[in-house]
Each structure stands twice: as structure tokens, then as C-alpha cells.
């Protein structure tokens, strides 16, 4: 058996990252999954904010018998392009999920938890596509729209977990903080999830639900916005509590960095949230607020994972490939 030699050809190196992976290449693919899901959240927000939710009025086709946008008197070309672009990004994220799953299967030695975390990614993207079809077929029912958005934060749990786990070992989890600090970290995740759910209700109640004629939740916008804001303050309280606990108990430096990153995101997110509320919810700030929401979600999970240690990342062991047999000499 001979080891595969490295190449300077970017296509060959990309192929090797998947077919002859190392722990580092699996982690890089996992990071691409995180980035891809953040992009799809932003593109989905753009669909809502441009009222392009029914730009492609059919599913899985875009319009009529065509899978791609065609001339349609009832739908503007721009709206069709925005909605179709969002669908294309879903396929890109699905492709990344398949690639990282193959890489996890091919990793030597195989790490079973990485295989399961990676398998969840393409399966979740398929579920997201199905829910997206339900959104279109129900003419943007607000409950379906909320579920469609919430699949992305759920998928990010798998992506972030894989990204973190690929960069550490398989030793039993060793707590790096006290039990109360870890409980506060878990409660912080619960509060962050509640803020995301409440945010979808605010969007489904407000003016940006995907189409001018789509249904809305029958709530008072000021009431749901206030509940959303109160849950955000609860999240802030848990974040401050975790940070104080880390410093009072001598927590790990990595966890302290993750805590300050989350605090910075919360401050920026709060500024955007209150600004958009007092300015009448302009579309640009709403999109920025959606981006901040998923970045906070990622930061909260990174903080939670930083409260324990699983040992160093295993050394790279590229999969060996058979040596090519020598060619027989040709007769003169």
C-alpha cells in the first residue's frame, strides 16, 4: 500500500479532502456547512423582504411545467429570480452536506459520532425542502413559514457540533467549568431558542411575511414584539451570568472568549432590533437582524461546547491507496 501524494492542483486537493480526508479537511467541510446555512437564512430573509415568497408559485417546479423561471404575467421576473435563487442555494447546502458525510465515512480511523452528525445535515436539508414546498402550496401560511425558518437553526446545531467535534478528540468529556456554570450555559441555549421562535411570530405578524396578500398571525404586533424583546433580555441575563461565573470560578480562556463574542453580538443585535422597531421595520435592518440572530445562535453553542474538553484532535492519517501496477514491457 502506498500513500497518496499531495498535489498542487486545486481540483485534486478538493477531491482528496472528501475522498482521502483528514480531521482537518472534515472540519473545513463542516465549516462550509455552517457558512452555507447562514447564507440560506439570509437568502430566505431576502425572499420575505422583497415579497418574493410566491415568485415561484409551484413546487417543485417554479412555474407551470418549468423548473426554472419563465415569463409569467402574474409574477414579476425579479421576484421569480429571488425565489429561484433561494432554491438553488438549498441545493448547494445539500451538496455540502453530502460531501461532508462522505468525508466522515472515509475518515481513517472512522469516528462514529462524526458520521452521525454529518448524516443529519443532508437529511435536514431534504426536510427543509419539503417544508419549503408546503410553504408554497399553502400560499405562505405563517405557521409553515415559521417552521421553514426554524429548520435552519436546527440544522446549524448539527453543523456547529460537527465543526467543533472534528477539531477535538474522542476522550470522555471532561468538564472545564462547575455544574452551575454548565447549567447556565444550557439555559442560555433554551433562551436563545425561545428568542428565535418568538422572532418568527413577530415576522409572521408584521409587514414582511413574504407576499403582500399572504396571511398573517392574528396577533397585535406590539404585544409579540414586546414578548420577543423580553425573551432577548432573558438571554442577555443568562449570558452575563455565565460570563461572571467563568471569571469567578477561573473558567477556561476559550470559554471566556466565546462569552465575550456572544456579548458583542448581543449588543449589536439589540441596537439593530430597537432601531428597526422605532423606524417602522425597514427591510434592510430586518435582514441584518436575521443574520445577527443566527450568528448569536452559533455563538451560544460554541460557548456551550467550550465548557468541556474531549482531548486533542487525532493526528492526520490519510487513507492508503493501492499502488498502480507496473506496465508490462512492449515487444520490440
C-alpha positions as CSV (number, residue, x, y, z in Angstrom):
1,X,0.0,0.0,0.0
2,X,1.2,3.5,-0.9
3,X,0.1,6.8,0.5
4,X,-1.4,9.3,-1.9
5,X,0.9,12.1,-2.8
6,X,-0.2,15.7,-2.3
7,X,-1.0,17.8,-5.3
8,X,-0.9,21.4,-6.1
9,X,-4.0,21.1,-8.4
10,X,-6.9,22.6,-6.5
11,X,-9.4,20.2,-8.0
12,X,-7.3,17.2,-6.9
13,X,-6.9,18.7,-3.5
14,X,-10.6,19.3,-3.2
15,X,-11.2,15.7,-4.2
16,X,-8.7,14.5,-1.7
17,X,-10.4,16.5,1.1
18,X,-13.5,14.4,0.5
19,X,-12.2,11.0,-0.7
20,X,-9.0,10.9,1.3
21,X,-9.9,13.1,4.2
22,X,-8.0,14.2,7.3
23,X,-9.6,15.5,10.5
24,X,-8.7,19.0,9.3
25,X,-10.4,18.6,5.9
26,X,-13.5,17.2,7.6
27,X,-13.5,20.3,9.9
28,X,-13.2,22.6,6.9
29,X,-16.1,20.9,5.2
30,X,-18.1,21.2,8.4
31,X,-17.3,25.0,8.5
32,X,-18.6,25.3,4.9
33,X,-21.8,23.7,6.1
34,X,-22.1,26.3,8.8
35,X,-21.5,29.2,6.3
36,X,-23.9,27.7,3.8
37,X,-26.7,27.5,6.3
38,X,-26.1,31.1,7.4
39,X,-26.3,32.2,3.7
40,X,-29.6,30.3,3.2
41,X,-31.1,32.1,6.2
42,X,-30.1,35.4,4.7
43,X,-31.4,34.5,1.2
44,X,-34.7,33.3,2.8
45,X,-35.0,36.6,4.5
46,X,-34.4,38.3,1.2
47,X,-37.3,36.3,-0.2
48,X,-39.6,37.6,2.5
49,X,-38.5,41.2,2.4
50,X,-38.8,41.5,-1.3
51,X,-42.3,39.8,-1.2
52,X,-40.9,37.0,-3.4
53,X,-42.4,34.2,-1.4
54,X,-44.6,33.2,-4.3
55,X,-42.2,34.3,-7.0
56,X,-42.2,30.6,-8.0
57,X,-45.8,29.7,-7.4
58,X,-45.4,26.0,-8.0
59,X,-43.3,23.3,-6.2
60,X,-41.1,21.5,-7.0
61,X,-41.4,23.3,-10.4
62,X,-41.1,27.1,-10.5
63,X,-43.9,27.9,-12.8
64,X,-46.1,25.7,-15.0
65,X,-44.1,22.8,-16.3
66,X,-40.7,24.6,-16.0
67,X,-38.2,24.0,-13.2
68,X,-36.7,27.4,-13.9
69,X,-38.3,30.9,-14.0
70,X,-40.2,31.6,-17.2
71,X,-42.3,34.6,-18.4
72,X,-45.3,34.8,-16.2
73,X,-47.9,37.7,-16.3
74,X,-48.8,37.2,-12.7
75,X,-45.3,37.2,-11.2
76,X,-42.6,39.8,-11.7
77,X,-39.3,38.5,-13.1
78,X,-37.3,39.9,-10.2
79,X,-39.5,38.1,-7.6
80,X,-39.2,34.8,-9.6
81,X,-35.4,35.2,-9.7
82,X,-35.1,35.9,-5.9
83,X,-37.2,32.8,-5.0
84,X,-35.5,30.6,-7.6
85,X,-32.1,31.7,-6.3
86,X,-33.1,30.7,-2.8
87,X,-34.0,27.3,-4.1
88,X,-30.6,26.9,-5.8
89,X,-28.8,27.8,-2.6
90,X,-30.6,24.9,-0.9
91,X,-29.1,22.5,-3.5
92,X,-25.6,23.9,-2.7
93,X,-26.1,23.4,1.0
94,X,-27.4,19.8,0.3
95,X,-24.3,19.2,-1.8
96,X,-22.0,20.3,1.0
97,X,-23.9,18.1,3.4
98,X,-23.4,15.0,1.1
99,X,-19.7,15.8,0.7
100,X,-19.1,16.1,4.5
101,X,-21.0,12.9,5.0
102,X,-18.8,11.1,2.5
103,X,-15.7,12.5,4.1
104,X,-16.8,11.4,7.5
105,X,-17.3,7.9,6.2
106,X,-13.9,7.8,4.5
107,X,-12.0,9.2,7.5
108,X,-9.4,6.9,9.0
109,X,-9.9,5.9,11.7
110,X,-13.6,6.3,11.3
111,X,-15.3,8.3,14.1
112,X,-18.9,7.2,14.5
113,X,-20.2,10.4,16.1
114,X,-18.9,12.4,13.2
115,X,-20.7,10.1,10.8
116,X,-24.0,10.6,12.6
117,X,-23.6,14.4,12.9
118,X,-22.7,14.6,9.2
119,X,-25.6,12.4,8.1
120,X,-28.0,14.7,9.9
121,X,-27.0,17.6,7.5
122,X,-28.3,16.3,4.1
123,X,-31.3,14.7,5.8
124,X,-32.2,18.1,7.4
125,X,-31.8,19.9,4.1
126,X,-34.2,17.5,2.5
127,X,-36.7,18.1,5.3
128,X,-36.2,21.9,4.8
129,X,-37.0,21.5,1.0
130,X,-40.2,19.6,1.8
131,X,-41.3,22.2,4.3
132,X,-40.5,24.9,1.7
133,X,-42.8,23.1,-0.7
134,X,-45.6,23.2,2.0
135,X,-45.0,26.9,2.4
136,X,-45.6,27.5,-1.4
137,X,-48.5,25.1,-1.6
138,X,-50.2,26.8,1.4
139,X,-49.7,30.3,0.0
140,X,-47.2,31.3,2.7
141,X,-49.2,30.1,5.7
142,X,-47.4,31.9,8.6
143,X,-47.0,28.7,10.6
144,X,-45.4,26.9,7.7
145,X,-43.1,30.0,7.1
146,X,-42.1,29.9,10.7
147,X,-41.3,26.2,10.6
148,X,-39.3,26.7,7.4
149,X,-37.1,29.3,9.0
150,X,-36.6,27.3,12.3
151,X,-35.3,24.3,10.4
152,X,-32.1,26.3,9.6
153,X,-31.2,26.9,13.3
154,X,-32.0,23.3,14.0
155,X,-29.7,22.3,11.1
156,X,-27.0,24.6,12.4
157,X,-26.9,22.6,15.7
158,X,-25.7,19.6,13.6
159,X,-23.3,21.8,11.6
160,X,-21.7,23.5,14.6
161,X,-21.5,20.3,16.6
162,X,-19.7,18.6,13.7
163,X,-17.4,21.6,13.3
164,X,-16.4,21.5,16.9
165,X,-16.2,17.7,17.3
166,X,-14.0,17.4,14.2
167,X,-11.5,19.7,15.8
168,X,-11.2,17.7,19.1
169,X,-10.6,14.2,20.2
170,X,-12.8,11.3,21.3
171,X,-11.8,11.2,25.0
172,X,-14.7,11.2,27.5
173,X,-16.0,14.7,28.1
174,X,-14.1,16.5,30.9
175,X,-15.9,19.4,32.4
176,X,-13.9,22.7,32.4
177,X,-16.5,24.6,34.5
178,X,-18.6,23.9,37.5
179,X,-22.0,22.4,37.4
180,X,-23.8,25.7,37.9
181,X,-21.9,27.3,35.0
182,X,-22.8,24.4,32.7
183,X,-26.5,24.6,33.7
184,X,-26.5,28.3,33.0
185,X,-24.9,27.6,29.6
186,X,-27.8,25.1,28.9
187,X,-30.4,27.6,30.0
188,X,-28.8,30.2,27.7
189,X,-29.4,27.8,24.7
190,X,-33.0,27.4,25.8
191,X,-33.5,31.2,26.0
192,X,-31.8,31.7,22.6
193,X,-34.1,29.1,21.0
194,X,-37.1,30.9,22.5
195,X,-36.0,34.2,21.1
196,X,-35.7,32.6,17.6
197,X,-39.2,31.2,17.9
198,X,-40.7,34.5,19.1
199,X,-38.9,36.3,16.2
200,X,-40.7,34.2,13.6
201,X,-44.0,35.1,15.2
202,X,-43.1,38.8,15.1
203,X,-42.2,38.4,11.4
204,X,-45.4,36.5,10.7
205,X,-47.4,39.2,12.4
206,X,-45.6,42.2,10.8
207,X,-45.4,43.6,7.3
208,X,-42.7,41.2,5.9
209,X,-44.3,37.8,5.7
210,X,-43.3,37.0,2.1
211,X,-46.1,38.4,0.0
212,X,-48.4,41.4,0.1
213,X,-51.5,39.1,0.1
214,X,-50.3,36.3,2.4
215,X,-51.9,35.5,5.6
216,X,-50.6,36.9,8.9
217,X,-50.8,35.7,12.5
218,X,-53.7,37.5,14.2
219,X,-51.7,38.9,17.0
220,X,-51.0,42.5,17.9
221,X,-47.6,43.4,16.6
222,X,-46.7,45.5,19.7
223,X,-47.5,42.5,22.0
224,X,-45.4,40.0,20.2
225,X,-42.6,42.4,19.7
226,X,-42.6,43.1,23.5
227,X,-42.5,39.4,24.3
228,X,-39.7,38.9,21.8
229,X,-37.8,41.8,23.5
230,X,-38.4,40.4,27.0
231,X,-37.0,37.0,25.9
232,X,-34.0,38.8,24.4
233,X,-33.4,40.4,27.8
234,X,-33.6,36.9,29.5
235,X,-30.9,35.7,27.0
236,X,-28.8,38.7,27.9
237,X,-29.1,37.9,31.6
238,X,-28.0,34.3,31.2
239,X,-25.1,35.4,29.0
240,X,-23.9,37.8,31.7
241,X,-24.4,35.2,34.4
242,X,-22.3,32.6,32.5
243,X,-19.6,35.2,31.9
244,X,-19.5,36.2,35.6
245,X,-19.4,32.5,36.7
246,X,-16.5,31.8,34.3
247,X,-14.4,34.6,35.8
248,X,-15.4,33.9,39.4
249,X,-14.5,30.2,39.1
250,X,-11.4,30.5,36.9
251,X,-13.1,29.1,33.8
252,X,-11.1,28.3,30.6
253,X,-9.8,31.1,28.4
254,X,-11.6,29.7,25.3
255,X,-14.9,29.8,27.1
256,X,-14.3,33.4,28.2
257,X,-13.5,34.4,24.6
258,X,-16.7,32.7,23.4
259,X,-18.7,34.6,26.1
260,X,-17.3,38.0,25.0
261,X,-18.0,37.2,21.4
262,X,-21.6,36.4,22.3
263,X,-21.9,39.6,24.3
264,X,-20.6,41.7,21.4
265,X,-23.2,40.1,19.1
266,X,-26.0,40.7,21.6
267,X,-25.1,44.4,21.9
268,X,-25.1,44.7,18.1
269,X,-28.3,42.7,17.7
270,X,-30.1,44.8,20.4
271,X,-29.1,48.0,18.7
272,X,-30.4,46.8,15.3
273,X,-33.6,45.4,16.9
274,X,-34.6,48.6,18.7
275,X,-33.6,50.7,15.7
276,X,-35.8,48.8,13.3
277,X,-38.7,48.9,15.7
278,X,-38.6,52.7,16.1
279,X,-38.0,53.2,12.3
280,X,-41.0,51.2,11.3
281,X,-39.2,47.9,10.5
282,X,-37.3,48.8,7.3
283,X,-36.4,45.8,5.2
284,X,-32.6,46.3,5.3
285,X,-32.5,46.3,9.1
286,X,-34.7,43.2,9.3
287,X,-32.3,41.3,7.1
288,X,-29.4,42.4,9.3
289,X,-31.4,41.3,12.4
290,X,-32.0,37.9,10.9
291,X,-28.2,37.5,10.2
292,X,-27.5,38.6,13.8
293,X,-30.0,36.0,15.2
294,X,-28.3,33.0,13.6
295,X,-24.8,34.3,14.5
296,X,-25.9,34.6,18.1
297,X,-27.3,31.1,18.0
298,X,-23.9,29.8,16.7
299,X,-22.0,31.8,19.3
300,X,-24.2,30.4,22.1
301,X,-23.5,26.8,21.0
302,X,-19.8,27.5,20.7
303,X,-19.8,28.8,24.3
304,X,-21.6,25.7,25.5
305,X,-19.1,23.4,23.8
306,X,-16.2,25.4,25.3
307,X,-17.3,24.4,28.8
308,X,-15.9,20.8,28.3
309,X,-12.9,19.2,26.7
310,X,-12.6,16.0,24.6
311,X,-8.8,15.9,24.2
312,X,-6.7,16.9,21.2
313,X,-7.7,16.3,17.6
314,X,-6.4,13.0,16.3
315,X,-3.4,13.1,14.0
316,X,-4.0,13.0,10.3
317,X,-3.9,9.5,8.8
318,X,-4.6,9.7,5.1
319,X,-6.3,6.6,3.7
320,X,-3.7,4.5,1.8
321,X,-4.4,3.7,-1.8
322,X,-3.2,0.7,-3.8
323,X,0.0,1.3,-5.9
324,X,-0.6,1.3,-9.6
325,X,0.9,-2.0,-11.1
326,X,3.9,-1.5,-13.4
327,X,3.1,-1.8,-17.1
328,X,4.4,-4.9,-19.0
329,X,7.3,-4.1,-21.4
330,X,6.2,-3.9,-25.0
331,X,7.8,-6.2,-27.6
332,X,10.3,-4.5,-29.9
